[in-house]
Amino acid sequence: RELGGPQDIEWTAEGRKIYLLQSRPVTTLQGYNPATGEFNDSLTGDYVWSCVNVGEAMLVVMTPFTWSMFRTAFSELNILPGHNSVGNIGGRIYKNATVGISVLRALGQNIEEISKEMGGVRQEYLDSMDQYLQPLAEATPLAVLPNALRVRRKQKAGLKNLEAYLAENPDWCRDMCRRIQVVESETELVGLQVEELLPRSREAFWRNYATALRYGELVGKLRRELKALVGPADADALLSNVSRSDALLASMGPLVGLARVARGEMSRTEYLQQWGHRGPLEGEAAAPRPLEDPDWLDQQLAAFAQAPVDVEAQLAAQRGEFESAWERFQGHYPRKVKRVWRRLEQAAAAARRREAARSESTRLIWVTRTWVLKVGELTCIREGAFFLSIEELLDLLAGKDTATDYISARRETYARYKELPPYPLVIRGRFDPFE
């Protein structure tokens, strides 16, 4: 506490006295300095870290609070005891590819295609995959099977009653925000988080994870088969028909909806209720949501009027490319038409479910942001609350002020991280983001 972070201390005892001889900051096997808010899980072991795919969940440097929520969620995927599935390197989220590959290999799965996705997308990474993705010796079937079965059960549960969850979650979120905003006691605020918001967020995580995994299972194998049959261009065209005017991908909704508001086909209120929680910084709880700014929609409509984007015309063009590729496929492989069409429909439905689940997970981040702002209001630390972890905020609400002195230093570290250029897609071993 005196020196502002973890220390290696040398000491000796003489009689009844203890003498401190030397103290040095801990620099090895230390992924986090709570006093400064520096995160560097590359120091915790000789791992390969990859932000491919997982980096899409968070495109910017995370505040300490946001990372604590991601850490809590992704800890559900820790399968190999003693090793985390994701980490934080310089404020950015990375997947532990070494652990992922080790677990898959221990479970006897064919990891060639998966390892390419986990390792990176550049050819130089793919060419040297076997050199740096060495499995951990402790990753044995006996070590990983219990947690692998747990994850599998939760994944299956994430797909159950999915449509009902997607339908009811917007109302649940609006109601919870209203309840948070009128809370006047710290105890009640703790109860809302621990008893209702955290369980709901955990459910959203599993629904998001399960739908993404299901989509990957359906599309990955189908894409490989189609590429072998018709080549990569037609394979992409055949798999592109997932967003239609009658069944939009949730990620397309905000832009299509904006065009509909501009044409008077959708009300402003309906648009904000449906899409006001989405935005380029939607994964970061400290970032304001569009619906919080009363001028945001007017600004978007003005920009749209200056440079209108005919998304539905683009979708129609994409549909035309699909139909041309499908016609060629029918001509070359008439016996495969029914089976491939069924699988394409399944893949499209899975893509829409995946995007819808992700949108509702993002809506939960908005509710969590509302909770953090309320904590800041009741404890008078305001937006400094985003520089404390979820555990530290709950302690603060319970009267244990153990971390508020760190807020200033953590703000400074966060600002320094934001000034840095993006880090590599793949990191092997120790990495200093400032060097």
C-alpha positions as CSV (number, residue, x, y, z in Angstrom):
1,R,0.0,0.0,0.0
2,E,2.8,2.4,0.9
3,L,4.7,1.9,-2.4
4,G,1.7,1.7,-4.7
5,G,1.7,-1.9,-5.8
6,P,2.8,-5.5,-5.2
7,Q,6.4,-5.8,-3.8
8,D,9.0,-8.5,-3.4
9,I,10.2,-7.9,0.2
10,E,13.4,-9.2,1.8
11,W,13.2,-9.2,5.6
12,T,14.9,-10.6,8.7
13,A,14.0,-11.0,12.3
14,E,16.3,-10.3,15.4
15,G,14.8,-11.1,18.7
16,R,11.3,-9.6,18.8
17,K,12.1,-7.1,15.9
18,I,11.4,-7.5,12.2
19,Y,13.6,-5.5,9.8
20,L,12.6,-4.7,6.1
21,L,15.9,-5.0,4.2
22,Q,14.8,-4.4,0.6
23,S,11.6,-3.9,-1.4
24,R,11.2,-4.1,-5.2
25,P,8.1,-4.0,-7.4
26,V,6.8,-7.4,-8.5
27,T,7.6,-7.6,-12.3
28,T,7.2,-11.3,-13.0
29,L,4.1,-13.4,-13.3
30,Q,2.1,-10.3,-12.4
31,G,-0.7,-9.5,-14.8
32,Y,-2.3,-6.6,-12.9
33,N,-1.2,-3.7,-10.7
34,P,-4.3,-2.5,-8.8
35,A,-2.7,0.8,-7.7
36,T,-2.0,2.0,-11.3
37,G,-4.6,0.0,-13.3
38,E,-2.0,-1.5,-15.5
39,F,-3.0,-4.8,-17.1
40,N,-0.6,-7.2,-18.7
41,D,-1.5,-10.9,-18.7
42,S,1.3,-11.6,-21.2
43,L,3.5,-11.6,-18.1
44,T,1.6,-14.6,-16.6
45,G,3.1,-17.3,-18.7
46,D,4.5,-18.3,-22.1
47,Y,1.2,-18.2,-24.0
48,V,0.1,-17.2,-27.4
49,W,-2.6,-14.5,-27.2
50,S,-5.0,-13.7,-30.1
51,C,-7.5,-10.9,-30.5
52,V,-8.9,-12.4,-33.7
53,N,-12.7,-12.8,-33.3
54,V,-12.8,-12.0,-29.5
55,G,-11.5,-8.5,-30.3
56,E,-14.8,-7.8,-32.1
57,A,-16.5,-7.8,-28.7
58,M,-14.4,-4.8,-27.6
59,L,-12.8,-2.6,-30.2
60,V,-11.3,0.0,-27.8
61,V,-9.2,0.1,-24.6
62,M,-11.4,-1.0,-21.7
63,T,-12.0,0.8,-18.4
64,P,-11.2,-1.3,-15.3
65,F,-15.0,-1.8,-14.7
66,T,-15.7,-3.0,-18.2
67,W,-12.8,-5.4,-18.0
68,S,-14.0,-6.8,-14.7
69,M,-17.4,-7.6,-16.3
70,F,-15.7,-9.3,-19.3
71,R,-13.4,-11.2,-17.0
72,T,-16.4,-12.3,-14.9
73,A,-18.3,-13.5,-18.0
74,F,-15.4,-15.2,-19.7
75,S,-14.3,-17.0,-16.5
76,E,-17.3,-19.2,-17.2
77,L,-15.2,-20.6,-20.1
78,N,-12.2,-21.5,-18.1
79,I,-11.8,-25.2,-18.7
80,L,-8.1,-26.0,-17.9
81,P,-7.6,-25.4,-14.1
82,G,-5.0,-22.7,-13.4
83,H,-5.2,-21.1,-16.8
84,N,-7.5,-18.3,-18.0
85,S,-9.3,-18.5,-21.3
86,V,-9.0,-14.7,-21.9
87,G,-6.7,-12.0,-20.7
88,N,-6.1,-8.2,-20.6
89,I,-3.0,-6.9,-22.3
90,G,-2.6,-3.1,-22.1
91,G,-6.3,-2.6,-21.6
92,R,-7.3,-4.8,-24.6
93,I,-9.0,-8.2,-24.5
94,Y,-7.1,-11.2,-25.9
95,K,-8.0,-14.9,-26.1
96,N,-5.5,-17.4,-24.7
97,A,-4.9,-19.4,-27.9
98,T,-2.4,-21.7,-26.2
99,V,-5.1,-22.8,-23.6
100,G,-7.8,-23.1,-26.3
101,I,-5.7,-25.3,-28.5
102,S,-4.5,-27.4,-25.6
103,V,-8.1,-28.1,-24.5
104,L,-9.3,-29.0,-28.0
105,R,-6.3,-31.3,-28.4
106,A,-6.9,-32.9,-25.0
107,L,-10.6,-33.6,-26.1
108,G,-9.4,-35.2,-29.3
109,Q,-10.8,-32.7,-31.7
110,N,-9.4,-31.8,-35.1
111,I,-7.9,-28.4,-34.5
112,E,-6.5,-27.5,-37.9
113,E,-9.3,-25.1,-39.0
114,I,-10.0,-23.9,-35.5
115,S,-6.4,-23.1,-34.8
116,K,-6.3,-20.9,-37.9
117,E,-9.1,-18.9,-36.5
118,M,-7.6,-18.7,-33.0
119,G,-4.1,-18.0,-34.2
120,G,-4.7,-15.2,-36.6
121,V,-5.5,-14.4,-40.2
122,R,-2.2,-13.3,-41.7
123,Q,-0.4,-16.0,-43.7
124,E,2.8,-15.6,-41.8
125,Y,1.0,-16.7,-38.6
126,L,-0.7,-19.6,-40.4
127,D,2.7,-20.8,-41.9
128,S,4.3,-21.0,-38.4
129,M,1.2,-22.2,-36.5
130,D,2.8,-25.4,-35.2
131,Q,5.9,-23.6,-34.0
132,Y,4.2,-21.4,-31.5
133,L,0.9,-23.1,-30.6
134,Q,2.5,-25.8,-28.4
135,P,-0.1,-27.5,-26.2
136,L,0.3,-27.4,-22.4
137,A,1.5,-30.7,-20.9
138,E,-1.1,-30.4,-18.1
139,A,-4.0,-30.3,-20.5
140,T,-5.0,-34.0,-20.3
141,P,-8.5,-35.4,-20.9
142,L,-8.9,-36.0,-17.2
143,A,-8.0,-32.4,-16.3
144,V,-10.3,-30.7,-18.8
145,L,-13.3,-33.1,-19.1
146,P,-15.3,-32.0,-16.0
147,N,-15.2,-28.3,-17.0
148,A,-15.7,-29.1,-20.7
149,L,-18.9,-31.0,-19.8
150,R,-20.0,-28.0,-17.7
151,V,-19.5,-25.6,-20.6
152,R,-21.3,-27.9,-22.9
153,R,-24.4,-28.1,-20.6
154,K,-24.5,-24.4,-20.3
155,Q,-24.1,-23.9,-24.0
156,K,-27.1,-26.2,-24.6
157,A,-29.1,-24.3,-22.0
158,G,-28.2,-21.0,-23.8
159,L,-30.2,-22.2,-26.9
160,K,-33.3,-23.2,-24.9
161,N,-36.3,-20.8,-24.9
162,L,-34.1,-18.4,-27.0
163,E,-37.0,-16.7,-28.9
164,A,-38.9,-15.9,-25.6
165,Y,-35.7,-14.4,-24.1
166,L,-35.1,-12.2,-27.2
167,A,-38.7,-11.0,-27.1
168,E,-38.9,-10.1,-23.4
169,N,-35.4,-8.8,-22.8
170,P,-36.0,-5.2,-24.1
171,D,-38.8,-4.7,-21.7
172,W,-36.8,-6.3,-18.9
173,C,-34.0,-3.9,-19.5
174,R,-36.1,-0.8,-19.7
175,D,-37.9,-1.8,-16.4
176,M,-34.5,-2.4,-14.7
177,C,-33.2,1.0,-15.8
178,R,-36.2,2.7,-14.3
179,R,-35.8,0.8,-11.0
180,I,-32.1,1.6,-10.8
181,Q,-32.7,5.3,-11.4
182,V,-35.1,5.7,-8.4
183,V,-32.9,3.7,-5.9
184,E,-31.9,5.8,-2.9
185,S,-30.0,3.3,-0.8
186,E,-26.7,1.5,-1.3
187,T,-28.1,-1.8,0.1
188,E,-30.9,-1.8,-2.5
189,L,-28.4,-1.0,-5.3
190,V,-26.3,-4.0,-4.2
191,G,-29.4,-6.2,-4.2
192,L,-30.3,-5.2,-7.8
193,Q,-26.9,-6.1,-9.0
194,V,-26.2,-9.3,-7.2
195,E,-29.7,-10.8,-7.3
196,E,-31.0,-9.6,-10.7
197,L,-28.5,-7.9,-13.0
198,L,-25.5,-10.2,-12.6
199,P,-27.7,-13.4,-13.1
200,R,-29.3,-11.8,-16.2
201,S,-26.0,-10.8,-17.6
202,R,-24.6,-14.3,-17.1
203,E,-27.7,-15.7,-18.9
204,A,-27.1,-13.2,-21.8
205,F,-23.4,-14.3,-22.0
206,W,-24.4,-17.9,-22.4
207,R,-27.1,-17.1,-25.0
208,N,-24.6,-15.0,-26.9
209,Y,-21.9,-17.7,-26.7
210,A,-24.2,-20.5,-27.6
211,T,-25.7,-18.8,-30.6
212,A,-22.2,-17.8,-31.9
213,L,-20.9,-21.3,-31.4
214,R,-23.9,-22.8,-33.2
215,Y,-23.5,-20.4,-36.1
216,G,-19.8,-21.4,-36.3
217,E,-20.6,-25.1,-36.3
218,L,-23.1,-24.7,-39.1
219,V,-21.2,-22.3,-41.3
220,G,-17.7,-23.5,-40.8
221,K,-18.2,-26.9,-42.3
222,L,-20.6,-25.7,-45.0
223,R,-18.2,-23.0,-46.1
224,R,-15.4,-25.5,-46.5
225,E,-17.6,-27.8,-48.5
226,L,-18.9,-25.0,-50.8
227,K,-15.4,-23.7,-51.4
228,A,-14.3,-27.1,-52.6
229,L,-17.4,-27.3,-54.9
230,V,-17.7,-23.8,-56.3
231,G,-14.7,-21.8,-55.2
232,P,-14.4,-19.0,-52.6
233,A,-16.3,-16.3,-54.5
234,D,-19.5,-18.3,-55.1
235,A,-19.2,-19.9,-51.6
236,D,-19.2,-16.4,-50.1
237,A,-22.1,-15.3,-52.3
238,L,-24.2,-18.4,-51.3
239,L,-23.5,-17.7,-47.6
240,S,-24.3,-14.0,-47.9
241,N,-28.0,-14.3,-48.0
242,V,-28.6,-14.0,-44.3
243,S,-30.0,-10.5,-44.0
244,R,-33.3,-9.7,-45.9
245,S,-35.8,-7.0,-45.7
246,D,-38.2,-9.3,-43.9
247,A,-35.5,-10.8,-41.6
248,L,-32.7,-8.4,-41.0
249,L,-29.5,-9.1,-39.1
250,A,-29.6,-7.1,-35.9
251,S,-26.2,-5.5,-36.9
252,M,-27.9,-4.1,-40.0
253,G,-30.9,-2.8,-38.1
254,P,-29.6,0.6,-37.0
255,L,-28.7,1.8,-40.5
256,V,-31.8,0.3,-42.2
257,G,-33.9,1.7,-39.4
258,L,-32.4,5.2,-39.9
259,A,-33.4,5.1,-43.5
260,R,-36.9,4.1,-42.5
261,V,-37.2,7.0,-40.0
262,A,-36.0,9.4,-42.7
263,R,-38.8,8.1,-45.0
264,G,-41.4,8.3,-42.3
265,E,-41.8,4.5,-42.1
266,M,-40.7,4.2,-38.5
267,S,-41.2,6.6,-35.5
268,R,-38.3,8.1,-33.7
269,T,-39.4,6.5,-30.4
270,E,-39.6,3.1,-32.0
271,Y,-36.2,3.5,-33.5
272,L,-34.5,4.5,-30.2
273,Q,-36.2,1.7,-28.3
274,Q,-35.1,-0.8,-30.8
275,W,-31.6,0.4,-31.7
276,G,-30.7,3.2,-29.3
277,H,-28.4,0.9,-27.3
278,R,-26.1,0.1,-30.3
279,G,-23.1,2.1,-31.4
280,P,-19.4,1.8,-32.2
281,L,-18.4,1.8,-28.5
282,E,-21.3,-0.3,-27.3
283,G,-19.0,-2.8,-25.5
284,E,-17.6,-0.2,-23.2
285,A,-19.8,0.6,-20.2
286,A,-18.3,4.0,-19.8
287,A,-19.3,5.1,-23.3
288,P,-22.7,6.9,-23.5
289,R,-25.5,5.2,-25.5
290,P,-27.1,7.1,-28.4
291,L,-30.5,7.1,-26.6
292,E,-28.9,9.1,-23.8
293,D,-28.3,12.1,-26.1
294,P,-31.6,13.9,-27.1
295,D,-29.8,15.4,-30.1
296,W,-28.2,12.2,-31.4
297,L,-30.9,11.0,-33.7
298,D,-31.3,14.5,-35.3
299,Q,-27.6,14.5,-36.0
300,Q,-27.7,11.1,-37.6
301,L,-30.7,12.0,-39.8
302,A,-28.9,15.2,-40.9
303,A,-25.8,13.3,-41.8
304,F,-27.9,10.7,-43.6
305,A,-29.7,13.4,-45.6
306,Q,-26.3,14.7,-46.7
307,A,-25.0,11.3,-47.8
308,P,-27.9,8.8,-48.0
309,V,-27.0,5.1,-48.0
310,D,-29.5,2.9,-49.8
311,V,-28.9,-0.1,-47.6
312,E,-32.0,-1.9,-49.0
313,A,-30.7,-1.5,-52.5
314,Q,-27.4,-3.0,-51.4
315,L,-29.2,-5.9,-49.9
316,A,-31.1,-6.4,-53.1
317,A,-27.8,-6.4,-55.0
318,Q,-26.4,-8.9,-52.6
319,R,-29.6,-11.0,-53.1
320,G,-28.9,-10.9,-56.9
321,E,-25.4,-12.2,-56.4
322,F,-26.7,-15.0,-54.3
323,E,-29.4,-15.9,-56.9
324,S,-26.7,-16.0,-59.7
325,A,-24.4,-18.2,-57.6
326,W,-27.4,-20.4,-56.6
327,E,-28.4,-20.8,-60.3
328,R,-24.8,-21.9,-61.1
329,F,-24.8,-24.3,-58.2
330,Q,-28.1,-25.9,-59.3
331,G,-26.7,-26.4,-62.8
332,H,-23.6,-28.1,-61.6
333,Y,-24.9,-30.1,-58.7
334,P,-28.6,-30.9,-59.1
335,R,-28.5,-33.8,-56.7
336,K,-27.1,-31.6,-53.9
337,V,-29.7,-28.8,-54.2
338,K,-32.2,-29.9,-51.6
339,R,-29.6,-30.7,-48.9
340,V,-27.5,-27.6,-49.5
341,W,-30.6,-25.3,-49.6
342,R,-31.7,-26.7,-46.2
343,R,-28.2,-26.1,-44.8
344,L,-28.1,-22.5,-46.2
345,E,-31.4,-21.8,-44.5
346,Q,-30.2,-23.2,-41.2
347,A,-27.0,-21.1,-41.5
348,A,-29.0,-17.9,-42.2
349,A,-31.4,-18.5,-39.3
350,A,-28.4,-19.2,-37.0
351,A,-26.7,-15.9,-38.2
352,R,-29.8,-13.9,-37.3
353,R,-30.2,-15.6,-33.9
354,R,-26.5,-14.9,-33.2
355,E,-26.8,-11.2,-34.1
356,A,-30.1,-10.9,-32.1
357,A,-28.5,-12.5,-29.0
358,R,-25.5,-10.2,-29.3
359,S,-27.8,-7.1,-29.6
360,E,-29.6,-8.1,-26.4
361,S,-26.2,-8.7,-24.6
362,T,-25.3,-5.2,-25.6
363,R,-28.6,-3.9,-24.2
364,L,-27.6,-5.5,-20.9
365,I,-24.4,-3.4,-21.0
366,W,-26.5,-0.3,-21.2
367,V,-28.4,-1.4,-18.0
368,T,-25.1,-2.1,-16.3
369,R,-23.9,1.3,-17.3
370,T,-27.0,2.8,-15.7
371,W,-26.2,0.9,-12.5
372,V,-22.5,2.1,-12.4
373,L,-23.7,5.7,-12.9
374,K,-26.1,5.3,-10.0
375,V,-23.2,4.0,-7.8
376,G,-21.2,7.0,-8.8
377,E,-24.1,9.3,-7.8
378,L,-24.7,7.7,-4.4
379,T,-21.0,7.5,-3.5
380,C,-20.1,10.9,-4.9
381,I,-17.3,9.5,-7.1
382,R,-19.4,10.1,-10.3
383,E,-17.8,8.7,-13.4
384,G,-14.8,7.6,-11.4
385,A,-16.9,4.5,-10.7
386,F,-15.8,3.2,-14.1
387,F,-12.3,3.0,-12.8
388,L,-13.2,0.5,-10.1
389,S,-14.0,-3.2,-10.7
390,I,-17.4,-4.7,-10.0
391,E,-16.1,-6.2,-6.8
392,E,-14.7,-2.9,-5.7
393,L,-17.9,-1.1,-6.4
394,L,-19.9,-3.7,-4.4
395,D,-17.4,-3.3,-1.5
396,L,-17.8,0.5,-1.7
397,L,-21.5,0.2,-1.5
398,A,-21.1,-2.1,1.6
399,G,-19.0,0.6,3.3
400,K,-15.5,-0.9,2.5
401,D,-13.7,1.9,0.7
402,T,-10.5,0.1,-0.3
403,A,-9.9,1.3,-3.8
404,T,-11.1,4.9,-4.5
405,D,-7.6,6.2,-3.9
406,Y,-6.6,4.4,-7.1
407,I,-9.0,6.1,-9.4
408,S,-6.7,9.0,-10.4
409,A,-3.8,6.7,-11.2
410,R,-6.1,4.3,-13.1
411,R,-7.5,7.2,-15.2
412,E,-3.9,8.2,-16.1
413,T,-3.0,4.7,-17.2
414,Y,-6.3,4.4,-19.2
415,A,-5.4,7.6,-21.0
416,R,-1.9,6.4,-21.8
417,Y,-3.3,3.1,-23.2
418,K,-5.7,5.0,-25.4
419,E,-2.9,7.0,-26.9
420,L,-1.1,3.8,-28.2
421,P,-1.6,2.4,-31.6
422,P,-3.5,-1.0,-31.9
423,Y,-1.5,-4.0,-30.7
424,P,-0.6,-7.0,-32.9
425,L,-3.3,-9.5,-33.7
426,V,-1.2,-12.2,-32.2
427,I,1.2,-11.9,-29.2
428,R,3.7,-14.6,-28.1
429,G,5.2,-14.4,-24.6
430,R,5.9,-11.2,-22.8
431,F,4.8,-8.0,-24.5
432,D,5.2,-4.4,-23.3
433,P,2.6,-2.2,-25.0
434,F,4.6,1.0,-24.3
435,E,7.7,-0.4,-26.0
